Amino acid sequence: MINTNICKEALERIKSSHYVLILTHVNPDADTLSCGLALSNLLSEIKIKHKVFNKMKNLPANLNYLERFEKITDNLPDFYDLVIYVDCGDKKRPSVNIKDGITVINIDHHASNDNFGDFNITDDTKSSTAEVVYEFFEENNLNITPAVATCLYTGIYSDSLGFSTPRVDENTFKMAHHLIVCGANPSLIADKLLRRESLAKFRLLPMVLNSLELHHEGKVGTIYVLPKWLEETGANLIDIEDAVDMILSISVVDIAILLRVTKDKTRASLRSKNNIDVSKIALKLNGGGHKMAAGCILETTNVDEAKKQILNLIKSEG
C-alpha cells in the first residue's frame, strides 16, 4: 500500500523542480517505458521541463503508439535537479550514474526494491509499476488524459501478461476499467502489443528454441541466445524477451530460464509457476525481481558455466 502523504510530497517536489530526469531500466519492457511516458505526459501538461532516459538505442518498436515515445533519449541532460526512477528494482537498473546530492523519487513494484529514494512510492503487491503510477495519479487527484490512460493500461496489460499473473486482483481490473473510461482503447492496445512482431524475431526464435534443455527431471527448462545469432538475423535482445514464457508454458516445466549472452556477461531471466520463488535464486546472484519473475547478471560469457551456476542454486534450494 502506497503512502498518501509521500505521494503528495513527491508531487510538490516535482512541481518545484526546474528539470526532471525520468529513468527507465535497461532492456526496457512495456511497464518501465509506459510509466516513464505517463509521467512525461503529466509533466508536459503542467509545463515542467524533463527528459525520459533509457540507455538502449533500440527500444521496443511496438510501443511507438505511446504519446511522446519519440522523445525518449539515450543522452543525459547536463542539468537536472530531480530524478524519478520507474520500475527499477534497484538503483543500478538504469545502468547510469546520476549526480550526487540529487533528490530521488522511486516508483516501483519489485519485492527486491530496497527503497533507495528520498521519496519511495512502492508496492510489491501490484502486478505492475503502472498500477503504482496510477495510484500516484489518484492520490493526487491528477487528471488522467487519454494519453496517460493508454500508457498505464499498456503497462498493466503487458506486465501482468494479459491479466494472468498471481498479483492480478479486483483492484487491477478496477484500474483497467477506469483507464478505459479515461480513454484507453483495450483492443487497439492489444493489437499494437501483440500483432506487430518483427521478421527478425521469427528468424531468431527457432535458434533460441532449438537451444532448449530440460533439467532436474524436466522441471527446469533453459534456453539461450548468442550474439552471433543476433548478427545473423538482425534481431535484438528485446525480440526474444517472451521466449522464456513459451518455455514456462510447457506442462512439466516449473522454472524457465533465458540466458542472453553479451560481449562481457550473461543476463538471466527466470520465470516460474506453481508458487516457486525464483527471486531467491536471483538475489543470491546479486539480482532481484518478483517471486515468479526475476533476473540477474552472471560475470561469464560461457553459456554452460552460466547454466551450471543457476542450476546448482536451484538444486540447493530444493
N, C-alpha and C positions, 0 to 999 in steps of 0.2 A: 504494500500500500504506500503510495507516494504521499509526501508531506505537503499539505496545502500551503503552509507558511513559506516553505522553501520554494515552492513554485512561484509564489507572489514575489518573494525577494529576488529570485532569479530573473523574473521579468523586469523588475525595476532596474536591476543591474544591466540587463540588455538595453533598456531604454536610455540609460545614462552613458552608454558606451559610444565611442567615436568610430570604431571599426571592429567588427566581429569576424572572427575566423571560425568557420564550422568545419570540423574534421570528421571525415568518414574513413572507414578502415580499408586496408589493402585487400586485394582480391574481393572487391566490393560486391555485395549482393543487393537485392532489391530493398531490403529493410534499411540498411545504412544509407543508401542514396535517397530513398524516398523520404526518410526522416530529415536528412540534410536539406532536401529541396522543399519540404513542408515548412521548415523554419526559414528557408531562404525566401519563400513566397510571403511569409509573415513579415520578415524584416524589410522586404521590398515595399510592402504595403504601408508600413509605418515609417518608411524613409530612413532606415538605418543602413549605413554602408557596411558591406560584408562580402565575404567570399566563401564558397563551398569548395573545400580542398579534397582531392584524392590523388595519391601518389602515382596511380596507374595511368598510363597513357591510353590504354584500351579499356573503355568502360562498356558494360553490357548494353549493346545497341538496342535490345528490345525494351529498354527503359526510356528511349528518347521521346516518348509521348508525354513524359512528365514535364510540367511547366518549369522553365529555367534550367533544364538538363544541360543545354549547350553552354551554360555559364560555369559549369564545374571546371575547376582549373587544377593543374599539377604544379603551378608556380605559387610559392608562398608570398604573400604581400610583405612589403618592407615594414609596414606598421600595422599593429593590431593591439587592442587593449582588453580583449576578452576572447576566450576560446571556448567553443562548445563542442564536446565530443559526443557523437551519436552512434549508438550500437557498438561501442568499443569496450570489450570485457576488461581491458587494462589500458594503461596509458601508452603502451608500446604499439597498439594495434594500428594506428595510422602510419607507423614507421616514419615518423618525422620528429625532430626536436623543436619544441617551442621555446620561446624566450623565457628566461627566469622572471619570476615575480608577476606573471600574468594570471589574472583571475580565470578559474576554470569552472565551467558548468558541465557536469557529467550526466548524460541521459542514456539509460541502458536497461536491459532486462536479463543480462547474463548472471547466473548464480555465482560465477567466479569474480565478479566485479568487487574490488576492494574499496569502493567509494573514495577514489583518488581526487575528487574535485573539491572546490570550495563550496559549491552547491551541488548536491547529489540528488538527482531525480531518478531513482532506480526502483525497479520492482521485478524480482525474478519469478513472480507468479504469472507474469504476462507471456503470451506466446510470441510476442514481437516487441521490438522497441517502438514501433509505430503506435502501439497501444499506449505506451508510456507518454509519447509525444501528444497523442490525442488527449490524455488526461491533463497534460500541461495546458493545453488549449482550454479545456473545460474548466479547470480550477481557476483560470484567469479570465473566464468569460470572453475569450478571444473569438473573433469571427472566423468560422471555418468556410473559406471560399471554395468554389468548385475545384480550383487548382490544388488547394491544400487537401480537400477531401479525396481527390484522386490519388495524391501521393500517399496519404495514410492508409487508404483502402488497399493500395498496391502492396505496401509493406506488410500489412496484416495478412492479406491473402497469400503472399509469397512465403513469408517466414513460418506461417502455420501450415504450409503445404496444402493449401486449399481447405483450411479449417479442419485439418485432420490430426494435428498433434495433441498430446495429452493435456497441454495447458489451455486449450480452447475451451471456453465455458460460455454460459449465457451472456456474460458481460461482453465477450468478444463479439457475439452476434448483435448485441445491442449497439455496440460501437459501429459495426459494419452497417447496420440499418440506418443509424444517424448519418453516417458518411454518405450513404446513398441519397438520403433526404437532402443533404448539403450539396449534392451534385456529382458524386462519383457514379460512374456507369459500370456496373459489375461485369456485364457481358463484354463490353469493349475492353476493359482491363484484362480479363481472362484471355481474350483473343490476342491482345498485344503481348502478353507474357508467354503464352503457350504455343502460338502458331506463327512465330517469326524466327525460327531457328536458322542458323547459317548452314550453307552447304558444307563448309569446312568441318563443322561439328560432326556431320554424318560420315565424313571421311575418317575422322579421328576415332569415333565411337567404336567401330569394330576392333581397332587395335587395342583400345583400352579394355574392352570386354574380353578380348582374347587372352588378356593377362590374368584373368580370374583364377584364383586358387582358393580352395576351401581347407580350413584348418580346424583342429580341435573337434573332430568328428562332424565336420560340416557346419558347426555353429558360428564360425568366423570366416568371412569372405574378404579377400584382399584383391584390389586391382591397382594399377599404377599407370602413370603417363610419363613418357620420357621427352626431353627437349627436342630430340631429333624427329619425333612424331609430330610435334607442333610445327616444325620447319617444313616437313614433308607435306602436311595437309593445309597449312596456312591458318590453322586454328589457334586459339589461345586457351589459357587455363580456365577462363570463365566458361568456355564452351562445354566443359566436361564436369562442371560442378554437380549436376544432377545424377551422374553415373553412380555415385555411391548409394543413392536412394534406390536405384534399379537393383543393385546387389542386395540391399536390405529387403527388397520385395520377394526374394527367393524364400520359400516357405521354411526351409531348415535353418536359414541364417538368422542369428540373433544380433551379431555385430558385423557391420560392414566398414571397411577401411579403404580410403582412396589416398594413394601416395603420389604426390606431384613433385617430381624431381626438378630442381632448378640448377643453375650453374654452381652453386656452393652449398646447397642444403636440400632437405626434403620436407615438404609440408604434408602433414597428415590430417585428413578429415575423418572423423569417427562418427558413426551413426548406430543407433541400437533400437531394439524393441523389447517387449516383454519385461519392461521396467528395469532394464540393466543400465547401470550408471557408468557411462564411458568418460564422464568428466573426471573421475578419479584417476583414470589412466592418463588423460591429457595433463592433469595437474602434476603428476609425477615426472612428466617430461617438460615441465615449465610452460605448459599450455593452459587451456581453460575452456569454458563454454557451459553448456547445459548438461543436464543428466543424460539426455538421449541424443545430443548433438554437440560434439566438442572438436577441438583441434589442437595441434601442437607443431612445433618445428624441430626436426632432428638434424644435428650437425653432421650429416653424411649425405653423399650423393649415390651411395650404393643401396639399391633397392632391397636387396636381400638382407643387408645389415639393418636397414630401417624396419623391415617386416619383423625381423628377429627381435629387435628391442621391444616393439609393441606387443608381439605375441607372447613374449616371456612375461611381460607385465600382466597381460590378460590372464595368463595361466596362474600367476602368483595370486591374483585377486580372486581366483576360483570362479 
